[in-house]
Amino acid sequence: MFSAIASATGDYCMIFDDDDDLFTDRLPEVCERLSRQGADERIAGFVFSMVLEGPDAAANRFPSERTNLIRMRADEGVVGDRKEVIRTALLKQVAVPPAGRFRRVPTSLLWSRLAIEHDVICVNVDVGRKRYLAEGMTARIRLLQRQNAYPMLLLNLNYIRAFWLGRYRSGRFLSKAVLACLRFGALSFPFLLKRSLARVIS
């Protein structure tokens, strides 16, 4: 993901997983909205809705037109996968991989960094389909999070920071972030200790 973003040359990026399908007939509408976007530097891009396929798939409509990528989940109750279309220059700024080698770095880590200072425009138009595959990453998400705890720690630290910066107001979401920091902090301890020792030795 990080190398792909670093190689991107267009004005906007749309990140796709292997279980995402794009509705090509919706591309003209996406491009039209991008071309109409004004010069507001606080707007990072757009978020479009997706059709979700799977036994436990659930989604709802965006309740507001302008929000940020944390408030959307924390305060507005948006659930389900969405498709973000983000200005490439901003995406490159936040697409800095965590120190270390990790099999999975959640895209939400990038979105949490972006949400600290930038908003997005929400569009209730389905631009693609998310297929939750039985052998896919979503089915193994809890295991992958435990195995790649440090990026999850960074994600939840960003959630706490965003709360204190007034980017969302949900105390419940904040509490979950604090508990997640304790959990993933404990799981990250061996990695952090090894990294600290390496710095001392070097």
C-alpha positions in Angstrom: 0.0 0.0 0.0 2.7 2.5 1.0 4.8 1.9 -2.2 1.6 2.2 -4.3 0.7 5.6 -2.7 4.3 6.8 -3.1 4.2 6.0 -6.8 0.8 7.7 -7.4 0.9 10.7 -9.7 -2.8 11.7 -10.1 -4.6 14.4 -8.2 -6.7 11.9 -6.1 -6.2 8.3 -4.9 -8.8 5.6 -4.3 -7.4 2.6 -2.4 -8.8 -0.8 -3.4 -8.5 -4.2 -1.7 -8.7 -7.5 -3.5 -12.3 -7.9 -2.4 -13.4 -4.5 -3.8 -15.3 -4.1 -7.1 -15.7 -0.7 -8.8 -18.9 0.2 -10.6 -17.4 1.7 -13.7 -20.6 3.4 -14.6 -20.2 5.6 -11.5 -16.8 6.9 -12.4 -18.1 9.9 -14.4 -20.1 11.0 -11.3 -17.0 10.6 -9.1 -14.8 12.5 -11.6 -17.5 15.3 -11.9 -17.5 15.8 -8.1 -13.7 15.9 -8.0 -13.6 18.5 -10.7 -16.2 20.7 -8.9 -14.2 20.6 -5.6 -13.3 24.1 -4.5 -10.1 25.4 -3.0 -10.9 24.7 0.6 -7.6 23.3 2.0 -9.4 21.7 4.9 -11.2 19.3 2.6 -9.1 16.2 2.0 -11.5 14.6 -0.5 -14.6 12.5 -0.6 -16.1 9.4 0.9 -18.6 7.4 -1.2 -20.9 4.6 -0.1 -20.4 1.0 -1.1 -22.7 -2.1 -1.6 -21.7 -4.7 1.0 -22.0 -8.4 0.4 -21.6 -10.9 3.3 -23.6 -12.7 5.9 -22.9 -10.0 8.6 -22.5 -7.0 6.3 -24.2 -3.9 7.5 -24.1 -0.3 6.4 -26.0 2.9 6.7 -26.3 6.3 5.0 -24.0 9.3 5.8 -26.0 11.6 8.1 -24.0 14.7 7.2 -22.3 16.0 4.1 -19.1 17.3 5.8 -17.3 15.5 8.6 -14.0 13.9 9.3 -13.0 10.3 9.1 -13.0 9.8 12.9 -16.2 11.8 13.7 -18.0 9.9 11.0 -17.6 6.6 13.0 -17.4 8.0 16.6 -20.2 10.6 16.7 -22.3 9.9 13.6 -22.6 6.1 13.8 -21.5 5.3 10.3 -20.8 1.6 9.9 -19.6 -0.6 7.1 -16.8 -0.2 4.5 -16.8 3.0 2.5 -14.6 4.2 -0.4 -12.4 7.2 0.2 -11.1 9.4 -2.6 -8.4 11.5 -1.1 -6.1 14.2 -2.5 -2.8 12.5 -3.4 -0.6 15.1 -1.9 -2.3 14.8 1.5 -2.4 11.0 1.3 1.4 10.9 0.7 1.9 13.1 3.8 0.1 10.6 6.1 1.2 7.4 4.3 4.3 7.0 6.4 4.8 3.3 7.5 5.4 2.6 11.2 8.9 1.7 12.1 9.3 -2.1 11.9 8.1 -4.8 9.6 4.3 -5.5 9.8 2.2 -7.8 7.7 -0.8 -5.5 8.2 -1.0 -1.8 8.7 -4.7 -0.7 8.8 -5.8 1.9 6.3 -7.6 3.5 9.2 -4.2 4.5 10.6 -3.8 6.8 7.6 -7.4 8.0 7.9 -6.9 8.8 11.6 -3.8 10.9 10.7 -5.8 12.7 8.0 -8.7 13.4 10.3 -6.6 15.4 12.8 -6.7 18.4 10.6 -8.8 17.7 7.5 -12.5 17.0 6.7 -14.1 15.0 3.9 -17.3 15.4 1.9 -19.7 12.4 2.2 -21.7 11.2 -0.8 -24.5 8.7 -0.6 -23.7 7.1 -3.9 -22.6 3.5 -4.2 -19.4 3.5 -6.3 -18.6 -0.2 -5.8 -19.1 -3.5 -4.0 -17.3 -4.9 -1.0 -17.3 -8.7 -1.0 -16.3 -10.2 2.4 -14.5 -13.3 1.4 -14.4 -16.3 3.7 -10.6 -16.5 3.5 -10.1 -12.7 3.3 -8.5 -10.3 5.7 -11.7 -9.2 7.3 -12.4 -12.8 8.4 -9.1 -12.9 10.3 -9.1 -9.3 11.4 -8.7 -9.9 15.2 -5.8 -12.3 14.7 -4.1 -9.9 12.4 -4.5 -7.0 14.8 -2.9 -9.0 17.6 -0.1 -10.1 15.4 0.5 -6.5 14.2 -0.2 -4.7 17.5 2.1 -1.6 17.1 0.2 -0.1 14.2 -3.0 -0.6 16.2 -1.5 1.2 19.1 -0.6 4.1 16.9 -4.2 4.2 15.5 -5.8 4.3 18.9 -3.3 7.0 20.2 -4.5 9.1 17.2 -8.1 8.5 18.3 -7.2 9.9 21.8 -5.4 12.8 20.3 -8.3 13.6 18.0 -10.7 13.7 21.0 -8.5 16.3 22.8 -8.3 18.4 19.7 -12.1 18.5 19.4 -12.4 16.4 16.3 -15.1 14.2 17.8 -17.1 14.2 21.1 -18.0 10.6 21.9 -16.8 9.6 25.4 -17.7 6.0 24.6 -15.4 6.0 21.5 -12.6 7.6 23.6 -13.0 5.0 26.3 -12.7 2.2 23.7 -9.6 3.9 22.3 -8.0 4.1 25.8 -8.7 0.4 26.5 -7.3 -0.5 23.1 -4.1 1.4 23.8 -3.7 -0.6 27.0 -4.2 -3.8 25.2 -2.1 -3.2 22.1 0.5 -1.4 24.2 1.0 -4.6 26.2 1.1 -6.6 23.0 3.6 -4.2 21.5 5.9 -4.3 24.5 8.3 -6.9 23.1 8.6 -5.0 19.8 9.2 -1.6 21.6 11.8 -3.2 23.9 13.7 -4.7 21.0 13.6 -1.4 19.2 14.9 0.5 22.2 17.7 -2.0 22.8 18.7 -1.7 19.1 18.9 2.0 19.5 21.0 1.8 22.6 23.4 -0.7 21.0 23.7 1.4 17.9 
